[in-house]
Amino acid sequence: MYKENRNIKTEFLDELDRHQGILQKICFVYSRNSLEKEDLCQEIILQLWKSYPSFKRKSAFSTWMYRVALNTALSLTKKPQLFIKTEDIPDNSFDIEYSMSKSEDIKILYRAIYQLNKVEKAIILLWLEDKSYEEIAETIGMSVKNVSVRLVRIKAKIKELIKKYQ
Amino acid sequence: MEELNLENYKSAWKTEQSFFEEKLSRDKIQKFMQSASKNISGLFKQSLIIDIIIKTLLSFSFGLLIVFYSNQSRIQIINAVFIFLAIFCIVIQIKIYKKIPGMKNTDQNIKTLLYSYIDFYTRKFVLSLIISSFSSSLFFISGTLYYFYFKYETIRSFQYDDYLVFGAIVVIGFLLSAFVQIKNFKFHVNQLENGLAEIEQESIDESKLKHYKKLNNRNLIIYSIILVIGLLLLILFIFKK
């Protein structure tokens, strides 16, 4: 039993190691500073590990990882802050130092994506990762038609924002 | 003006080296695997555990009062009722704890997951919040019984204005605790509802969320009325001559 658990753990760590890029990308997009990024990474890794026994390998590890990681990012709620109304906290402000290590295109793209809401971020993230409309629809729980309509709108929005930041 | 091509940004995204270079070490990953969850389920599980511990301590406290008031059978019965109530609440909290949804079913999509969370928190978790708020009233009653024991060695007789003051403190204690917890609970659930509304792209009034909001408010009112009436009857029962 102990040996089996150890094997599962090693297997999980190997898989995660191979797909750390996915983790980094999702955490990067859904955070506004390094601290938030670390917190989100921690939560995603925890949820991945907890749900790993139910991963039946019907899909690729990366597909499953996207699903769990996005589910975690979208269902993570902010803590209430005393004396500050939530609407007073600007959601689109982020630490300028945060994306410094990235190339110029990614910095601009990040600034644009950060203006989107959580669901729009998930859709554009999956599109950037070359996922099909069917996969995006399945991951989020929308119709394929809805995904295509939303993507057109999101892309237009992103283009506008990129032009502004260029 | 040249049309902006998003495909260029897509290529840059896919080839960005920093995403693959900024790797977490195995040690750090293993540390994260053992950490406590900060998501809504984790937060509510934590609050349930705290309440279960408080109610267990309160049960022991009422048990001790049975020993203190050993020659006064009516007070012993009252304390036994409180122990029963605390244990009953603990059992309900444990049942709710076990039903807290998680991400174990990884086949579910984001929309289904958010629905399952909202459905659970509006249907079942409201009861848990009310039970949890009951702790402050129990704590006050237990404290008062200790005070009476050490000062008079019995429960002194109450005048009508005493009933009013004592009853008001017990009810205000409950309502204040319920208010804070419900406010905190709604803050989190609203964020989930907003996420769902973003997916559905409907106004909350048009969607199923409206139904959940109605259900939530109805449950809150019913449970609170039952509990406040129960508390007032208990006070009358304890301090009746």
Boltz contact constraints between the chains, C-beta under 6 A:
constraints:
  - contact:
      token1: [A, 13]
      token2: [B, 26]
      max_distance: 6.0
  - contact:
      token1: [A, 20]
      token2: [B, 23]
      max_distance: 6.0
  - contact:
      token1: [A, 21]
      token2: [B, 19]
      max_distance: 6.0
  - contact:
      token1: [A, 21]
      token2: [B, 20]
      max_distance: 6.0
  - contact:
      token1: [A, 24]
      token2: [B, 19]
      max_distance: 6.0
  - contact:
      token1: [A, 24]
      token2: [B, 22]
      max_distance: 6.0
  - contact:
      token1: [A, 25]
      token2: [B, 19]
      max_distance: 6.0
  - contact:
      token1: [A, 42]
      token2: [B, 32]
      max_distance: 6.0
  - contact:
      token1: [A, 42]
      token2: [B, 35]
      max_distance: 6.0
  - contact:
      token1: [A, 43]
      token2: [B, 38]
      max_distance: 6.0
  - contact:
      token1: [A, 45]
      token2: [B, 29]
      max_distance: 6.0
  - contact:
      token1: [A, 45]
      token2: [B, 32]
      max_distance: 6.0
  - contact:
      token1: [A, 46]
      token2: [B, 32]
      max_distance: 6.0
  - contact:
      token1: [A, 46]
      token2: [B, 35]
      max_distance: 6.0
  - contact:
      token1: [A, 46]
      token2: [B, 37]
      max_distance: 6.0
  - contact:
      token1: [A, 47]
      token2: [B, 103]
      max_distance: 6.0
  - contact:
      token1: [A, 49]
      token2: [B, 33]
      max_distance: 6.0
  - contact:
      token1: [A, 51]
      token2: [B, 103]
      max_distance: 6.0
  - contact:
      token1: [A, 51]
      token2: [B, 104]
      max_distance: 6.0
  - contact:
      token1: [A, 51]
      token2: [B, 106]
      max_distance: 6.0
  - contact:
      token1: [A, 54]
      token2: [B, 104]
      max_distance: 6.0
  - contact:
      token1: [A, 54]
      token2: [B, 106]
      max_distance: 6.0
  - contact:
      token1: [A, 68]
      token2: [B, 106]
      max_distance: 6.0
  - contact:
      token1: [A, 71]
      token2: [B, 103]
      max_distance: 6.0
  - contact:
      token1: [A, 71]
      token2: [B, 110]
      max_distance: 6.0
  - contact:
      token1: [A, 71]
      token2: [B, 113]
      max_distance: 6.0
  - contact:
      token1: [A, 74]
      token2: [B, 110]
      max_distance: 6.0
  - contact:
      token1: [A, 74]
      token2: [B, 195]
      max_distance: 6.0
  - contact:
      token1: [A, 75]
      token2: [B, 39]
      max_distance: 6.0
  - contact:
      token1: [A, 76]
      token2: [B, 39]
      max_distance: 6.0
  - contact:
      token1: [A, 77]
      token2: [B, 40]
      max_distance: 6.0
  - contact:
      token1: [A, 77]
      token2: [B, 188]
      max_distance: 6.0
  - contact:
      token1: [A, 77]
      token2: [B, 191]
      max_distance: 6.0
  - contact:
      token1: [A, 80]
      token2: [B, 184]
      max_distance: 6.0
  - contact:
      token1: [A, 80]
      token2: [B, 187]
      max_distance: 6.0
  - contact:
      token1: [A, 101]
      token2: [B, 18]
      max_distance: 6.0
  - contact:
      token1: [A, 102]
      token2: [B, 18]
      max_distance: 6.0
  - contact:
      token1: [A, 105]
      token2: [B, 9]
      max_distance: 6.0
  - contact:
      token1: [A, 105]
      token2: [B, 12]
      max_distance: 6.0
  - contact:
      token1: [A, 106]
      token2: [B, 12]
      max_distance: 6.0
  - contact:
      token1: [A, 106]
      token2: [B, 16]
      max_distance: 6.0
  - contact:
      token1: [A, 109]
      token2: [B, 9]
      max_distance: 6.0
  - contact:
      token1: [A, 117]
      token2: [B, 198]
      max_distance: 6.0
  - contact:
      token1: [A, 118]
      token2: [B, 195]
      max_distance: 6.0
  - contact:
      token1: [A, 119]
      token2: [B, 198]
      max_distance: 6.0
  - contact:
      token1: [A, 119]
      token2: [B, 199]
      max_distance: 6.0
  - contact:
      token1: [A, 128]
      token2: [B, 10]
      max_distance: 6.0
  - contact:
      token1: [A, 128]
      token2: [B, 13]
      max_distance: 6.0
  - contact:
      token1: [A, 139]
      token2: [B, 109]
      max_distance: 6.0
  - contact:
      token1: [A, 140]
      token2: [B, 109]
      max_distance: 6.0
  - contact:
      token1: [A, 140]
      token2: [B, 110]
      max_distance: 6.0
  - contact:
      token1: [A, 141]
      token2: [B, 109]
      max_distance: 6.0
  - contact:
      token1: [A, 141]
      token2: [B, 110]
      max_distance: 6.0
  - contact:
      token1: [A, 141]
      token2: [B, 111]
      max_distance: 6.0
  - contact:
      token1: [A, 141]
      token2: [B, 112]
      max_distance: 6.0
  - contact:
      token1: [A, 155]
      token2: [B, 6]
      max_distance: 6.0
  - contact:
      token1: [A, 159]
      token2: [B, 4]
      max_distance: 6.0
